[in-house]
């Protein structure tokens, strides 16, 4: 990986820590859990998630611009969704992560959210990557569904080479011949990325599995193999989600999953912050 001059790990002990806000970071001892729906649907939906999962998750996710395979599928709430995310973040104190799909969306989103996500379909949208390199905002870069590890690393290099060092890599599964799962989660890539780069690496088990019953096992395996965090889809009423309903966890299931990660994090020398004492979702399970 000689061409990865900036994100490549020249020193075996080098490790970057990306700050999400003044109190949260990714890549240090603490594991970061990001949870929320595939798509922002309403203020009530986001408030419920924040209220019930504060203490289990450290950040909220929610799409407001959605790249969909069908042009007739729900494309997200756009600016109304951004306002919902911003209000939820202010009320809960949870930072928010959302996807940016186009250069013209960057400024508005960067003023309202804490981390900009580049989705799988845009991993090699090089003009978008260059533009994000000029923004003082952390970027969550997802692996393309058929991207090699080298292509993934060089996509991160585009962002960093244009001035933004705050990049977090996300393994979210790659396309295979088998259609039982939505994608195949490549945990070998997580280990490889930790050896090849100094960037933090998190895992998205929701898009990898596409089936909610598999998400817990994949999440635990991800932490065991060295992931710095997880981004997981959850919803107050999973079967009513307007997109990706089959892979969304209920809020009690999400809280229980986080609890199951604690001994694994400890075993690999990591820590899960914000103990969910009096967590309504966990108590309701």
GUDRENNU-777494 format. One record per residue: z negated, x, y negated of N, C-alpha, C, O in turn. Coordinates in steps of 0.2 Angstrom, whole numbers, plus 5000, padded with zeros to 4 digits. Atoms other than C-alpha are relative to their C-alpha. Example, Ala and Ser with C-alpha at 12.3 -4.5 7.8 and 13.67 -1.06 7.14 Angstrom:
BEGIN
500050045006496150625022500050044994499750094995 500149965006496450685005499749964995499649994989 
END
This chain:
BEGIN
500050045006500050005000500050044994499650034989 500049955006500450144988500249974994500050004988 499850035006501250034975499549964997499549944991 500550045003499649934972499550054997499050074999 500449955004499050064959499449974997498950014996 500650035004497749944951499549975005498949975004 500450044996497149834965499850035007499450015010 500149974994497249954979499350045000499150064995 500649975000495650034985500150085001500250105007 500049935000495750224981499450035003499450085006 500749984998493850244984499849955005499749895003 500350044995493150175000499449964998499349905000 500650035002491550124991500249954994499749924991 499950045006492450034976500049935002500449915006 500050074998492149854975499949964993499549984989 500050035006492549744960499649935000499649905006 500350075000491449594955500349974994500349994988 499750045005492249454945499549954998499249915002 500550055003491149354933500349944999500849934996 499850075002491349164933499849984994500149944990 500350015007490149144919499450054999499450105003 500649955002488549224912499650015006499250065007 500549994995487549194928500350005007500050025012 499750004994488849184942500550055001500950064996 499549954998489949314950500250005007499949975011 499750004993491049344965500150075002500450114998 499949934998491049504975499450045001499450095003 500649964999489249554974499649975006500049955011 500450024994487849514987500049925001500049905007 500050075000487849324983500749975003501249995000 499550044998489049214992500149944995499749914993 499950055004489949094981500349945003500849955007 499850064997490248914987500349954994500049934990 499750055005491548804977500249945004500549945009 499950064997491648624982500349954995500149954989 499750065004492548464976500649975003500850005008 499550034997493948354979500750034999500850084995 499449985001495748394981500349984993500650024990 499850025006496148294966499549964996499149924999 500450035004495148234951500349925000500849914998 499850075000495148044952499749964995500049914992 500450045005493847974940499450044998499250095001 500649965002492348034930499449985005499050035006 500650024995491147934942500150055006499650075009 499949964994491948034957499750074998499350095003 500349935001491548204949499350004998499050055000 500750005002489848154942499650005007499150035007 500350014993489348094960500050075003499450095006 499949934997489948264967499550054997499150085001 500449955004489048364954499249995001498850035002 500750025000487448264955499750025007499150045008 500250004993487348264974500050075003499650095008 499949944997487848444978499850064995499850124998 500349945004487048544964499450035004499049995006 500549974995485948664974500450025006500150075010 499649984994487248674988500650044998500850095001 499449965003488748734978499950034994499450014990 500149975006488848844964500649994995500550014989 499450025005490548784956500449945003500449935009 499650064999491648634956500750025000501050054996 499350005000493448624961500349934999499949885001 499750065001494648484957500750014997500850044991 499349995003496548474954500249954995500049894996 499850055005497248394939500850004999501149964997 499349994999499048464941500150015007499950075010 500049994993499548444959500850015002501249975001 499349994997501148524967500049965007499649975012 499950044994501648394980500650005003501150015000 499449994996502948404994500549944998501149954997 499650065002503548224989500049994992499449994990 500050015007504048194971499749934998499549914993 500350075001503348014974499250005001498949955000 500849994999501548074978499750014994500050034989 500449995006500148074966500050074997499950125001 499949935003500448224954499350024996499450074993 500649985004498648224946500049974994500449944991 500250045006497848154931500250044993500250014988 499849965006498448294919499450014995498950034997 500549995005497548304902499449965001498849984999 500650044998496348164907499650035005499050035004 500449974995495848254922499650064997499150084999 500449945003495448414912499449984996498950014996 500650025004494348314900499449985005498849995003 500550024996493448244915499650065003499050065004 500349944998493148414922499650044995499050064997 500449975005492548484906499349964999498849994998 500650045001491248334904499650015006499050025005 500449994994490648364922499750064999499150075001 500349935000490448544919499450014995498950044996 500550005005489448524903499449965002498849995001 500650044998488348394910499650035006499050025007 500349974994487948484927499950074999499450105003 500149935000488048664922500450045005500450105005 499649974995489248694936500750024997501049984994 499349985002490848804932500549965004500449945009 499550044996492448724937500750055001500850094997 499449964998494048794945500649955001500549905004 499450054999495748704944500750045000500750104997 499449975000497548744947500450004994500549954991 499549995006498848804934500650005004500750055008 499350004997500648764939500550034995501150054998 499549985005501548814923499750044994499250034993 500249955005501448944909499849954994499349974991 500250055006501348794896499349975001499149944996 500750034998499748734905499450054998498950034998 500549955000498848894903499549994994498949994995 500450005006498148884885499549945000498949954999 500550065000497448704887499550015006498950005004 500549994994496648744904499550054999498950045000 500449945001495948914899499449984995498950014995 500550025005495048824884499549955003498949945000 500550064997494148694896499750025007499249995008 500349994993493848774913499850075001500050114996 500349934999493048934920500550045004500450105004 499649964996494348994933500749965001500749905002 499350034999496248964934500250025007500250085009 499749994993496948944952500750005000501149964997 499350004999498648994957500149985007499950015012 499950024993499148894972500550035004500950085002 499649974995500048944988500750004998501150054998 499350015001501748884982500250044994500850064993 499849965006501648984966499850085000499850114995 500349934999500949154973500550054997500450104995 499549955002502649234969500449974994501049994993 499850025006502949144953499950054995499450054991 500249945003503049304944499949994992499550034989 500150015007503249244926499349974999499049984994 500750035000501649134929499550065000499050064997 500549954998500749284936500050054994499450074992 500049965006501249394921499649974994499250004991 500450035005500649264909499349995001498950004996 500850004998498949244918499750074999499150084998 500249935001498849434916499850014992499450064991 500150005007498749404897499449964998499349954992 500650055002497249284898499450035002499350065007 500749984999495449324897499649955004499249915001 500350064996494949204911500150025008500750055010 499949994993494649234930500649965003500749915002 499450044996496149194942499850005007499750065010 500150014993495949134959500750005003501149955002 499350004998497549184968500049995008499750025012 500050024993497949094984500650035004501250045001 499549974996499049174998500549955001500449895003 499550044998500749105000500049985007499850025012 500050024993501049005016500450045005500350035011 499649954996502249135023500050074997500450114999 500049945003501749285013499650055005499150045008 500349944996501349455021499450024996499350004990 500649975004499749545016500250044994500050044989 499849965005500749665006500349964994500249984988 499850055006501649524996499449974996499549974990 500650035003499949444993499750054995499550044989 500349945004499249614986500450014994500150024988 499649985006500749644975500049944995500149954989 500050055004500649474968499350014995499449994989 500649995004498849514962500150064995499950064990 499849945005499549684955500449974994500350004989 499750025006500649584944499549974995499649994989 500550035005499149494936499650064997499550064991 500449945003498149654934500450054996500150074991 499649965004499549754928500249984993500450024989 499950035007499749634913499449994997499449964991 500649995004497949664908499449965002498949974999 500650044998496849544917499750025007500150015012 500349974994495749634930499649955005499449965010 500550054997494749474935500449955005500549895004 499650034995495749424951499649995006499350045008 500450014994494949344966500649985005501049935004 499550024995496049334982499749945004499149945006 500250064996496049174993500450005006501049985005 499750024994496549165011500049935002499449905002 500050084998497048985015500549985006500649925006 499650024994498048995031500750014999501050014993 499349985000499849045035500449955005500149935010 499650054995501248935043500150035006500350095007 499949984993501448945061500449955004500649905001 499650054996502448855075499649955003499849895005 500550054998500848755080499949954995499749974989 500150055005500648595071499349965001499249914998 500750034999498848555078499650004993499349964991 500349985007498148635062500550004995501150014996 499550005006498948625045500350074999500950074998 499849935000499048815045499550045005499150015008 500549954996498248965054499650044996499950084992 500549955004496749045046500150075002499950085008 500049934998497049225046499450044997499450074992 500649965002495349305046500150075000499750114997 499849935000496149465050500250034994500050094992 499849985007496849465033499450014995499550054991 500649995004495149445025499750075001499650104996 500349934998494549605034500550054997500350104994 499549955003496149695029500050004993500050064990 500050005007496149645011499350034997499450074992 500649975002494349705010500050085000499750114997 499849934999494949875016500550034996500450084993 499449985004496549885006499949994993500250034989 500150015007495949814989499250004999498850005003 500750015002494349814979499849934997499349924994 500150075003494549634974499649965005499649975011 500350054996493449494980500549965004501049955002 499550044996494149384994499549945002499049955005 500350064998493649204997500549975005501149995006 499650034995494249085011500049924998499549904996 499950075000494948905010500149975007500749975009 500050034993494548825027500349935000500649915005 499750075000495148655021500750005001501049965005 499350004999496948695019500250045006500850035009 499849964994496948815034500049955006500549945010 500050054994496348675046500349944999500749925003 499850075001496848515038499749955004499949895004 500450054996495548435049499350014999499150075000 500749995003493848405043499550035006499050065004 500449984994493048435061500050075001499650105004 499949934998493648615061499750044994499650104995 500149965006493048665043499350045001499350104999 500649974999491248705048500050075004499850125001 500049944996491648835061500450054997500350114997 499649955004493048915051499650034994499750094993 500449985006491848925036499550065003499450114999 500449954997490549015047500350065002500050125001 499749944998491749135054500250044994500250104994 499749975006492449175037499450044997499550104995 500649965003490649225030499950065005499750115003 500249954996490349325046500550065000500350125001 499549955000491949425044500150034993500550084992 500049965006491549475026500349964994500350004989 499850045006492249335014499450004995498849994997 500450005006491449334997499849934998499449924994 500150075002491449144996500549965004500949985008 499650054997492248985001500249954995499849944990 499850065005493248844992500149945005500649955009 500050054995493048685002500149934996499849924991 499950075002493648504999499549955002499349955008 500550054998492348364999500149944995500449954989 499950075004492348184992499549955002499249955007 500650054999491048044990500349955005499849935009 499750054995492247935001500650045003501250025001 499449964997493348055011500649975002501249995000 499450044997494447925019500449974994500949944995 499750035005494847855002500350054995500650034990 499749955004495448014994500749994999501149975004 499350015001497148004986500450055002501050045003 499649954996497648164994499650045004499050055003 500349964995497248265009499349975003498850015004 500650044998495948135015499850035007499250045008 500249984993495948205033499650075000499350085005 500449945000495248375027499450004996499150054995 500650005004493948315015499449995004499349945008 500650014997492148325020499649954996499749944990 500450045004490848195015499550054997499450104998 500549965004489448255003499550025004499250085004 500549984996488148255016500250065005499850105006 499749954995489248355028500150074996500050124999 499949945004489648475014499350044999499250105000 500749975001487748505011499850035006499550085006 500249984994487448525029500450075002500150115005 499649944999488848655031499750064996499650114999 500249955004488148755017499350035003499250095003 500649984997486448755025500150055007499750095008 499849974993487248815042500250084998500250125003 499749935002487948975032499450054999499550114999 500549965002486249035027499850065005499850125003 500249944995485749135043500650055001500550105002 499449954999487549205045500050044994500150104995 499949965006487549265027499450055000499550114999 500549964999485849345030500150065005500050125004 499849964995486449425046500550064998500550115001 499549955002487849515037499850034993500350064990 500249975006486849565022500149974994500250004989 499850045006487349435010499449954999499049945002 500550055002486349295001500449944998500949944994 499750065002486749114998499549974994498949964996 500550025005485949064981499949934999500249895003 500150075002485248904974499849965006500249925008 500350044994484148834989500049934998499849914993 499950075001484548644990499449965001499449915005 500650044999482748584989500149944996500349944991 499950065003482748404986500749984999500949944994 499350025000484648394988500149935002500049925008 499950064997485048214989500549995005500449955010 499550014994486548235000499750035006499950005011 500349974994485648345012499449955003499449945009 500550044998484148225012500349935003500049905008 499750064998485348075015500350015007500549965010 499649994993486148155031499649985006499849985011 
END
